[in-house]
Amino acid sequence: MASRRGLEGELAVVAGFADPTASLEQYPTPADVAAHVVHLADLRGDVADRTVVDLGAGTGMFALGAALRGAARVVGVELDAGALAVARENERRVGARTEVHWVCADATRPPLARGRLSAERPITVIMNPPFGAQTGNEHADRAFLETVADLADVSYSVHNAGSREFVESFAADAGGEVTDAFAATLTLDRTFDHQTSESADVDAEVYRIEWDRDSDNGGAD
């Protein structure tokens, strides 16, 4: 298995948003954070030979990290067609051996059926959903978790600092259990006109959740 630092170097070439939208909280996931999360998922057996889905894939950082680490199938779901165009360029740039299936759709209502995706292998979701920091977009990450609860066997998600009570409560109510949690710092370059600093550190938290599938009947097509 390649090192976390090696994966970070491979992901460092991934380009960010050409024309980011503030209301969608579009910012690139830093390569160091993506490498940390994907490397941990790989160590836990949640990447290799699995189907990995990146909900709100943006320009592809998590999806490409999973592709570089030998996922059997990778699906990146993103609403912004422009971001997906950059993601496809990034796929060519990193040269991953696993092809990524890019889907232009709302990540909270993706055209994905668990029954089909899980027919041969478990599903891991790795995502960095909107934190809900913009007015009118509060609790945006809840809708993403609701999708994950219907889709995944295990998930990794990045949330705003101070989200532990919410994430653990949501997971418990939806048939999941938080097994790992750790802090992360997102160092983000200035993206929007209202930002005054050239870069800023954002405190975040990453959660691994195992979802109970004992009651599944294989899912609908």
MIVEXDO-759413 format. One record per residue (C-alpha): residue in three letters; x negated, y, z. Coordinates in pm, whole numbers, plus 50000, padded with zeros to 5 digits. Layout:
! MIVEXDO-759413
ALAXYZ/...
***
This chain:
! MIVEXDO-759413
MET500005000050000/ALA498705034549908/SER498135059750186/ARG500495087550282/ARG497845112850181/GLY497485095949843/LEU501245098049786/GLU501195134749886/GLY498535141049622/GLU500635124049355/LEU503705144349453/ALA501785177349463/VAL502315181149087/VAL506125181049119/ALA507455214849005/GLY510195232949194/PHE513325251049081/ALA513015273848780/ASP516075294648880/PRO517125285449236/THR520585293749370/ALA520825306649726/SER524375294049783/LEU523195258649707/GLU520195263249939/GLN517875252549662/TYR514285250049776/PRO511705223349694/THR511005197049956/PRO507295201450038/ALA505105173149910/ASP503665166150256/VAL507105161350410/ALA508345140050121/ALA505235118250137/HIS505635113950513/VAL509285103150484/VAL508795080150184/HIS505665064850336/LEU507525057550660/ALA510445042750466/ASP508015020750274/LEU506345008950594/ARG509764999450731/GLY510524978750420/ASP513155003150294/VAL511665011749952/ALA509904983349769/ASP512294960949575/ARG515314981449686/THR517685005349515/VAL516815040449636/VAL519275069149590/ASP518335105749632/LEU521495126349693/GLY521015162949601/ALA517805153349424/GLY516875188449313/THR513755185749099/GLY513145150049209/MET510675150149497/PHE512165121549703/ALA513335101649400/LEU509885103149245/GLY508225094149574/ALA510335062549587/ALA509555055049223/LEU505835058249292/ARG506175033849583/GLY507725005549380/ALA511465008249437/ALA513304983549212/ARG515715010549098/VAL515885047949168/VAL518895070649117/GLY518705108449157/VAL522035126749186/GLU522005164449134/LEU524745189549047/ASP522425214948879/ALA521655204748520/GLY518735228848510/ALA517145212448812/LEU517585178348652/ALA515775190448340/VAL512815199648563/ALA513135165948740/ARG512815147548409/GLU509675167448329/ASN508365159248676/GLU509015122248613/ARG506795123748307/ARG504215143548503/VAL503835118948790/GLY503935087848568/ALA505795065248812/ARG506145028948711/THR509825027648812/GLU512205046548585/VAL514525071248757/HIS518185072948652/TRP519155109548674/VAL522875116348730/CYS524355151248694/ALA527135151048953/ASP528245164049291/ALA526185144249542/THR529115144249786/ARG531305127049524/PRO528805107149317/PRO529995083649042/LEU528255054649214/ALA529945022849331/ARG528305004849621/GLY529504971249486/ARG527544975749166/LEU524454991549320/SER524184965549595/ALA524944935149379/GLU521304924049385/ARG519524944249655/PRO520084967149956/ILE520525004649912/THR518345030950076/VAL519325067650058/ILE516555093350104/MET517745129350093/ASN517215165350196/PRO520785178950201/PRO521695215750241/PHE521435225850606/GLY524555247350583/ALA522635278850665/GLN524525300550416/THR527795317450514/GLY530685297050382/ASN528515266150352/GLU528395256450719/HIS528045219250799/ALA527195211450437/ASP525095182150551/ARG528195165050695/ALA529645158750347/PHE526365143150240/LEU526355120150544/GLU529935109950469/THR528785098550125/VAL525815080250275/ALA528065061950522/ASP530015047450228/LEU526975038950019/ALA523815030050209/ASP522405001650413/VAL519835025450556/SER519235062650510/TYR516615089150573/SER517795125050585/VAL516305159050666/HIS518335182750884/ASN517955216051057/ALA516255215351396/GLY518715209251677/SER520875184851479/ARG520255153651688/GLU523555154151879/PHE525535159551560/VAL523715132751359/GLU523865106551633/SER527555113351697/PHE528415112251327/ALA526485080051275/ALA528135062951572/ASP531615072851451/ALA530865060851097/GLY529395026951186/GLY525735036851192/GLU522895039151441/VAL519975063351449/THR516855042051483/ASP514135068151427/ALA513955105851465/PHE511045129351431/ALA510345166351386/ALA509045180751060/THR507935215250950/LEU508935227050603/THR506525253550479/LEU508505271750211/ASP507275298249971/ARG509375329549914/THR512215320049679/PHE514965346249705/ASP514955384349705/HIS516405386650057/GLN513375368650201/THR510735392550331/SER507765369250387/GLU505715352050119/SER506115319350308/ALA507885307050618/ASP507835276150838/VAL511265260350892/ASP511685236051181/ALA513525204651072/GLU514295169351188/VAL514285136450998/TYR516605107751089/ARG516625071150991/ILE520085055451020/GLU521045019150979/TRP524635014650858/ASP526764985050962/ARG527824965450652/ASP529304934950827/SER532804945250722/ASP531924951750358/ASN533674930650099/GLY531194939949828/GLY532684973849740/ALA534864984649456/ASP533684987349097/
***
